């Protein structure tokens, strides 16, 4: 059903409406903007996929529950008590 929606004559009608709405002089700028938007969208999707892969590898590298954990010693800063007024 949807495959019949965008056949040759329908695409020509859509193209004519776009030319009437935007004018022939603005079509190159419109096409450039659509291309840039598509490029940004693809890069964001790729970034999300890379983040998912990184999360999956981090989960695989996570320590086993119940395994001994060795903590580094941290020097504690002295706690300063608030000054009391006489």
N, CA, C and O atoms as a GROMACS GRO file, in nm:
protein
  344
    1UNK      N    1   0.082  -0.118   0.000
    1UNK     CA    2   0.000   0.000   0.000
    1UNK      C    3   0.087   0.126   0.000
    1UNK      O    4   0.066   0.216  -0.081
    2UNK      N    5   0.186   0.132   0.091
    2UNK     CA    6   0.273   0.250   0.096
    2UNK      C    7   0.369   0.255  -0.022
    2UNK      O    8   0.417   0.362  -0.058
    3UNK      N    9   0.399   0.141  -0.081
    3UNK     CA   10   0.491   0.140  -0.194
    3UNK      C   11   0.429   0.210  -0.315
    3UNK      O   12   0.502   0.264  -0.399
    4UNK      N   13   0.296   0.210  -0.325
    4UNK     CA   14   0.228   0.279  -0.435
    4UNK      C   15   0.215   0.428  -0.410
    4UNK      O   16   0.177   0.503  -0.500
    5UNK      N   17   0.245   0.472  -0.290
    5UNK     CA   18   0.227   0.612  -0.254
    5UNK      C   19   0.326   0.702  -0.325
    5UNK      O   20   0.290   0.812  -0.367
    6UNK      N   21   0.451   0.659  -0.340
    6UNK     CA   22   0.554   0.743  -0.399
    6UNK      C   23   0.600   0.686  -0.532
    6UNK      O   24   0.715   0.642  -0.545
    7UNK      N   25   0.514   0.685  -0.628
    7UNK     CA   26   0.550   0.642  -0.763
    7UNK      C   27   0.589   0.764  -0.844
    7UNK      O   28   0.586   0.875  -0.792
    8UNK      N   29   0.624   0.746  -0.970
    8UNK     CA   30   0.670   0.854  -1.057
    8UNK      C   31   0.582   0.977  -1.058
    8UNK      O   32   0.631   1.086  -1.029
    9UNK      N   33   0.454   0.964  -1.092
    9UNK     CA   34   0.368   1.084  -1.098
    9UNK      C   35   0.354   1.155  -0.963
    9UNK      O   36   0.348   1.277  -0.956
   10UNK      N   37   0.349   1.076  -0.856
   10UNK     CA   38   0.337   1.138  -0.724
   10UNK      C   39   0.461   1.219  -0.689
   10UNK      O   40   0.452   1.328  -0.633
   11UNK      N   41   0.578   1.164  -0.722
   11UNK     CA   42   0.702   1.236  -0.694
   11UNK      C   43   0.711   1.365  -0.774
   11UNK      O   44   0.763   1.465  -0.724
   12UNK      N   45   0.663   1.365  -0.897
   12UNK     CA   46   0.663   1.487  -0.977
   12UNK      C   47   0.572   1.593  -0.916
   12UNK      O   48   0.605   1.711  -0.916
   13UNK      N   49   0.459   1.551  -0.865
   13UNK     CA   50   0.367   1.646  -0.801
   13UNK      C   51   0.431   1.703  -0.675
   13UNK      O   52   0.422   1.823  -0.650
   14UNK      N   53   0.494   1.618  -0.595
   14UNK     CA   54   0.562   1.665  -0.473
   14UNK      C   55   0.673   1.761  -0.509
   14UNK      O   56   0.688   1.864  -0.443
   15UNK      N   57   0.751   1.731  -0.612
   15UNK     CA   58   0.859   1.820  -0.657
   15UNK      C   59   0.804   1.955  -0.702
   15UNK      O   60   0.862   2.059  -0.671
   16UNK      N   61   0.693   1.954  -0.774
   16UNK     CA   62   0.632   2.079  -0.820
   16UNK      C   63   0.585   2.163  -0.702
   16UNK      O   64   0.602   2.285  -0.702
   17UNK      N   65   0.527   2.099  -0.601
   17UNK     CA   66   0.480   2.172  -0.483
   17UNK      C   67   0.598   2.232  -0.408
   17UNK      O   68   0.590   2.346  -0.361
   18UNK      N   69   0.708   2.157  -0.396
   18UNK     CA   70   0.827   2.208  -0.327
   18UNK      C   71   0.884   2.328  -0.402
   18UNK      O   72   0.923   2.427  -0.340
   19UNK      N   73   0.889   2.320  -0.533
   19UNK     CA   74   0.941   2.433  -0.612
   19UNK      C   75   0.850   2.555  -0.597
   19UNK      O   76   0.900   2.667  -0.587
   20UNK      N   77   0.720   2.534  -0.594
   20UNK     CA   78   0.628   2.646  -0.574
   20UNK      C   79   0.641   2.709  -0.435
   20UNK      O   80   0.631   2.830  -0.420
   21UNK      N   81   0.662   2.626  -0.335
   21UNK     CA   82   0.671   2.678  -0.199
   21UNK      C   83   0.802   2.752  -0.174
   21UNK      O   84   0.802   2.861  -0.118
   22UNK      N   85   0.912   2.693  -0.214
   22UNK     CA   86   1.043   2.748  -0.180
   22UNK      C   87   1.106   2.829  -0.292
   22UNK      O   88   1.197   2.907  -0.265
   23UNK      N   89   1.063   2.814  -0.413
   23UNK     CA   90   1.123   2.885  -0.525
   23UNK      C   91   1.249   2.814  -0.571
   23UNK      O   92   1.317   2.749  -0.491
   24UNK      N   93   1.279   2.826  -0.698
   24UNK     CA   94   1.393   2.755  -0.757
   24UNK      C   95   1.526   2.807  -0.704
   24UNK      O   96   1.624   2.732  -0.701
   25UNK      N   97   1.533   2.932  -0.662
   25UNK     CA   98   1.660   2.988  -0.614
   25UNK      C   99   1.696   2.938  -0.475
   25UNK      O  100   1.814   2.933  -0.441
   26UNK      N  101   1.598   2.902  -0.394
   26UNK     CA  102   1.626   2.858  -0.258
   26UNK      C  103   1.644   2.706  -0.247
   26UNK      O  104   1.682   2.657  -0.141
   27UNK      N  105   1.619   2.632  -0.352
   27UNK     CA  106   1.629   2.487  -0.346
   27UNK      C  107   1.771   2.438  -0.317
   27UNK      O  108   1.785   2.344  -0.238
   28UNK      N  109   1.878   2.496  -0.376
   28UNK     CA  110   2.012   2.448  -0.340
   28UNK      C  111   2.044   2.468  -0.191
   28UNK      O  112   2.106   2.382  -0.129
   29UNK      N  113   2.004   2.581  -0.135
   29UNK     CA  114   2.027   2.605   0.007
   29UNK      C  115   1.947   2.507   0.092
   29UNK      O  116   1.994   2.459   0.194
   30UNK      N  117   1.826   2.478   0.049
   30UNK     CA  118   1.742   2.382   0.120
   30UNK      C  119   1.804   2.243   0.115
   30UNK      O  120   1.807   2.173   0.216
   31UNK      N  121   1.853   2.203  -0.001
   31UNK     CA  122   1.916   2.072  -0.016
   31UNK      C  123   2.043   2.064   0.070
   31UNK      O  124   2.070   1.960   0.130
   32UNK      N  125   2.120   2.173   0.076
   32UNK     CA  126   2.241   2.174   0.158
   32UNK      C  127   2.205   2.160   0.306
   32UNK      O  128   2.271   2.085   0.379
   33UNK      N  129   2.102   2.230   0.350
   33UNK     CA  130   2.060   2.222   0.490
   33UNK      C  131   2.011   2.082   0.525
   33UNK      O  132   2.041   2.031   0.634
   34UNK      N  133   1.937   2.019   0.435
   34UNK     CA  134   1.889   1.883   0.459
   34UNK      C  135   2.007   1.787   0.465
   34UNK      O  136   2.010   1.697   0.549
   35UNK      N  137   2.105   1.805   0.377
   35UNK     CA  138   2.224   1.720   0.378
   35UNK      C  139   2.304   1.734   0.506
   35UNK      O  140   2.350   1.635   0.562
   36UNK      N  141   2.322   1.857   0.552
   36UNK     CA  142   2.395   1.880   0.678
   36UNK      C  143   2.320   1.819   0.796
   36UNK      O  144   2.382   1.762   0.886
   37UNK      N  145   2.190   1.832   0.797
   37UNK     CA  146   2.110   1.774   0.905
   37UNK      C  147   2.122   1.622   0.905
   37UNK      O  148   2.134   1.560   1.011
   38UNK      N  149   2.118   1.562   0.788
   38UNK     CA  150   2.131   1.417   0.778
   38UNK      C  151   2.270   1.372   0.824
   38UNK      O  152   2.282   1.270   0.890
   39UNK      N  153   2.374   1.448   0.789
   39UNK     CA  154   2.510   1.415   0.830
   39UNK      C  155   2.524   1.423   0.982
   39UNK      O  156   2.586   1.335   1.043
   40UNK      N  157   2.468   1.526   1.043
   40UNK     CA  158   2.474   1.541   1.189
   40UNK      C  159   2.398   1.428   1.256
   40UNK      O  160   2.443   1.373   1.356
   41UNK      N  161   2.282   1.394   1.201
   41UNK     CA  162   2.202   1.285   1.258
   41UNK      C  163   2.278   1.154   1.252
   41UNK      O  164   2.280   1.079   1.350
   42UNK      N  165   2.342   1.125   1.137
   42UNK     CA  166   2.419   1.001   1.125
   42UNK      C  167   2.535   0.997   1.223
   42UNK      O  168   2.564   0.892   1.281
   43UNK      N  169   2.604   1.111   1.241
   43UNK     CA  170   2.717   1.112   1.334
   43UNK      C  171   2.670   1.093   1.479
   43UNK      O  172   2.739   1.028   1.557
   44UNK      N  173   2.555   1.148   1.514
   44UNK     CA  174   2.500   1.128   1.649
   44UNK      C  175   2.461   0.983   1.671
   44UNK      O  176   2.485   0.928   1.779
   45UNK      N  177   2.400   0.920   1.570
   45UNK     CA  178   2.362   0.779   1.582
   45UNK      C  179   2.488   0.694   1.597
   45UNK      O  180   2.490   0.600   1.676
   46UNK      N  181   2.592   0.726   1.520
   46UNK     CA  182   2.718   0.652   1.530
   46UNK      C  183   2.779   0.670   1.668
   46UNK      O  184   2.832   0.575   1.725
   47UNK      N  185   2.771   0.792   1.722
   47UNK     CA  186   2.822   0.818   1.857
   47UNK      C  187   2.747   0.737   1.962
   47UNK      O  188   2.808   0.685   2.056
   48UNK      N  189   2.616   0.726   1.948
   48UNK     CA  190   2.537   0.646   2.042
   48UNK      C  191   2.575   0.499   2.034
   48UNK      O  192   2.585   0.431   2.136
   49UNK      N  193   2.597   0.449   1.911
   49UNK     CA  194   2.637   0.309   1.896
   49UNK      C  195   2.774   0.286   1.958
   49UNK      O  196   2.796   0.182   2.020
   50UNK      N  197   2.866   0.381   1.941
   50UNK     CA  198   2.999   0.369   2.000
   50UNK      C  199   2.990   0.369   2.153
   50UNK      O  200   3.062   0.295   2.220
   51UNK      N  201   2.902   0.454   2.208
   51UNK     CA  202   2.882   0.458   2.354
   51UNK      C  203   2.827   0.325   2.405
   51UNK      O  204   2.869   0.276   2.511
   52UNK      N  205   2.734   0.266   2.330
   52UNK     CA  206   2.679   0.137   2.370
   52UNK      C  207   2.787   0.029   2.369
   52UNK      O  208   2.791  -0.056   2.458
   53UNK      N  209   2.875   0.033   2.268
   53UNK     CA  210   2.984  -0.065   2.262
   53UNK      C  211   3.079  -0.045   2.379
   53UNK      O  212   3.126  -0.142   2.439
   54UNK      N  213   3.108   0.080   2.412
   54UNK     CA  214   3.198   0.109   2.524
   54UNK      C  215   3.135   0.062   2.656
   54UNK      O  216   3.205   0.008   2.741
   55UNK      N  217   3.005   0.083   2.673
   55UNK     CA  218   2.937   0.037   2.794
   55UNK      C  219   2.940  -0.116   2.802
   55UNK      O  220   2.959  -0.172   2.910
   56UNK      N  221   2.923  -0.181   2.689
   56UNK     CA  222   2.923  -0.328   2.689
   56UNK      C  223   3.061  -0.382   2.726
   56UNK      O  224   3.071  -0.479   2.800
   57UNK      N  225   3.167  -0.320   2.675
   57UNK     CA  226   3.301  -0.366   2.709
   57UNK      C  227   3.334  -0.333   2.854
   57UNK      O  228   3.406  -0.408   2.920
   58UNK      N  229   3.281  -0.221   2.904
   58UNK     CA  230   3.305  -0.186   3.044
   58UNK      C  231   3.236  -0.286   3.136
   58UNK      O  232   3.289  -0.320   3.242
   59UNK      N  233   3.119  -0.332   3.098
   59UNK     CA  234   3.049  -0.432   3.178
   59UNK      C  235   3.124  -0.564   3.177
   59UNK      O  236   3.127  -0.636   3.277
   60UNK      N  237   3.185  -0.596   3.063
   60UNK     CA  238   3.263  -0.720   3.055
   60UNK      C  239   3.391  -0.711   3.136
   60UNK      O  240   3.440  -0.813   3.186
   61UNK      N  241   3.447  -0.592   3.152
   61UNK     CA  242   3.570  -0.572   3.227
   61UNK      C  243   3.543  -0.545   3.375
   61UNK      O  244   3.638  -0.529   3.453
   62UNK      N  245   3.418  -0.540   3.415
   62UNK     CA  246   3.383  -0.509   3.554
   62UNK      C  247   3.430  -0.622   3.645
   62UNK      O  248   3.430  -0.738   3.604
   63UNK      N  249   3.470  -0.590   3.767
   63UNK     CA  250   3.516  -0.694   3.859
   63UNK      C  251   3.402  -0.789   3.896
   63UNK      O  252   3.285  -0.751   3.894
   64UNK      N  253   3.438  -0.909   3.930
   64UNK     CA  254   3.341  -1.011   3.968
   64UNK      C  255   3.291  -0.981   4.109
   64UNK      O  256   3.369  -0.942   4.196
   65UNK      N  257   3.162  -0.998   4.130
   65UNK     CA  258   3.105  -0.973   4.262
   65UNK      C  259   3.162  -1.074   4.360
   65UNK      O  260   3.164  -1.194   4.332
   66UNK      N  261   3.208  -1.026   4.474
   66UNK     CA  262   3.266  -1.114   4.574
   66UNK      C  263   3.417  -1.122   4.563
   66UNK      O  264   3.482  -1.181   4.650
   67UNK      N  265   3.474  -1.065   4.458
   67UNK     CA  266   3.618  -1.066   4.443
   67UNK      C  267   3.677  -0.962   4.537
   67UNK      O  268   3.615  -0.858   4.560
   68UNK      N  269   3.796  -0.987   4.592
   68UNK     CA  270   3.856  -0.889   4.681
   68UNK      C  271   3.890  -0.760   4.606
   68UNK      O  272   3.940  -0.763   4.494
   69UNK      N  273   3.862  -0.650   4.670
   69UNK     CA  274   3.888  -0.519   4.610
   69UNK      C  275   4.003  -0.456   4.686
   69UNK      O  276   4.002  -0.447   4.808
   70UNK      N  277   4.102  -0.412   4.611
   70UNK     CA  278   4.217  -0.346   4.671
   70UNK      C  279   4.199  -0.197   4.650
   70UNK      O  280   4.194  -0.150   4.536
   71UNK      N  281   4.190  -0.124   4.759
   71UNK     CA  282   4.169   0.020   4.750
   71UNK      C  283   4.301   0.092   4.775
   71UNK      O  284   4.382   0.048   4.857
   72UNK      N  285   4.321   0.200   4.704
   72UNK     CA  286   4.440   0.282   4.725
   72UNK      C  287   4.420   0.365   4.851
   72UNK      O  288   4.308   0.408   4.882
   73UNK      N  289   4.528   0.386   4.922
   73UNK     CA  290   4.516   0.466   5.043
   73UNK      C  291   4.500   0.613   5.005
   73UNK      O  292   4.569   0.663   4.917
   74UNK      N  293   4.410   0.678   5.073
   74UNK     CA  294   4.380   0.818   5.045
   74UNK      C  295   4.410   0.897   5.172
   74UNK      O  296   4.360   0.864   5.279
   75UNK      N  297   4.490   0.999   5.158
   75UNK     CA  298   4.522   1.083   5.273
   75UNK      C  299   4.401   1.170   5.304
   75UNK      O  300   4.353   1.244   5.218
   76UNK      N  301   4.352   1.160   5.426
   76UNK     CA  302   4.235   1.238   5.465
   76UNK      C  303   4.280   1.378   5.504
   76UNK      O  304   4.383   1.396   5.570
   77UNK      N  305   4.203   1.475   5.462
   77UNK     CA  306   4.232   1.612   5.499
   77UNK      C  307   4.178   1.636   5.639
   77UNK      O  308   4.071   1.586   5.672
   78UNK      N  309   4.252   1.712   5.723
   78UNK     CA  310   4.202   1.739   5.858
   78UNK      C  311   4.074   1.821   5.853
   78UNK      O  312   4.059   1.913   5.772
   79UNK      N  313   3.983   1.786   5.939
   79UNK     CA  314   3.855   1.856   5.944
   79UNK      C  315   3.872   1.978   6.034
   79UNK      O  316   3.920   1.968   6.147
   80UNK      N  317   3.833   2.092   5.982
   80UNK     CA  318   3.843   2.215   6.060
   80UNK      C  319   3.710   2.238   6.130
   80UNK      O  320   3.604   2.237   6.069
   81UNK      N  321   3.720   2.258   6.262
   81UNK     CA  322   3.600   2.284   6.339
   81UNK      C  323   3.562   2.431   6.326
   81UNK      O  324   3.650   2.517   6.316
   82UNK      N  325   3.435   2.461   6.327
   82UNK     CA  326   3.394   2.601   6.316
   82UNK      C  327   3.437   2.680   6.439
   82UNK      O  328   3.441   2.628   6.551
   83UNK      N  329   3.469   2.804   6.417
   83UNK     CA  330   3.512   2.890   6.527
   83UNK      C  331   3.392   2.923   6.615
   83UNK      O  332   3.284   2.955   6.566
   84UNK      N  333   3.416   2.915   6.745
   84UNK     CA  334   3.309   2.951   6.839
   84UNK      C  335   3.333   3.091   6.889
   84UNK      O  336   3.446   3.130   6.919
   85UNK      N  337   3.226   3.168   6.897
   85UNK     CA  338   3.235   3.305   6.946
   85UNK      C  339   3.214   3.302   7.097
   85UNK      O  340   3.122   3.237   7.145
   86UNK      N  341   3.300   3.375   7.174
   86UNK     CA  342   3.285   3.377   7.321
   86UNK      C  343   3.166   3.456   7.367
   86UNK      O  344   3.142   3.466   7.487
   0.00000   0.00000   0.00000
